[in-house]
Amino acid sequence: MLIDELKNLTNEGELAKLLTPEVYETLTANDPAIVLNALSRACAYLSALLLSCGIEKVQPKDKEMLKLIVEKLTLYQIATFADVELSFENEKKEALELLKGYFGCDKERKQVKGSVVKDPRVKNVRGYDVF
C-alpha cells in the first residue's frame, strides 16, 4: 500500500534531527507519538495526492525525492499540533512545489506535464465528491 511505503521512507529519529533539540522539545514535548502521528498524517495526505495523479507505487528512483517531501509535510504536521503551523507554512509549500516539479502534479490534483492520468475525482457512497 502506498501510504505504508511512504511511512517507511523515514522514522521518528530522522525527523527529530531536522529540528534543533529546543524546537523539537517545544513542538512535541519530547513525545515520539506526536511525531509518528504527524508522519502518518503527512503520508496520508501525500498518498492521496500521488494516487490522484496516477502514482500508485514508490519507485526506487523516486525514494529520495519522496522522502524529502514526506519530511517537509511531517514538519508542517508537527507544527499543527503546537498551533504554530504558520511558522512552517514554507515547508508545506516547498513540499507541494517539489511534488509539482518532480512528478508533474499540483496540489489541485491536476497533471501539469507529461502523460494522461486517470480521473482524480473519487465519489463516496452517497455520490458526493471526496476531494
Secondary structure, DSSP 8 states (H G I E B T S, - for coil): -HHHHHHTT--HHHHHTTS-HHHHHHHHTT-HHHHHHHHHHHHHHHHHHHHHTT--S--GGGHHHHHHHHHHHHHHHHHHHTT-GGGGHHHHHHHHHHHHHHHSB-TTS-B-SSS-------B-TTS-B--
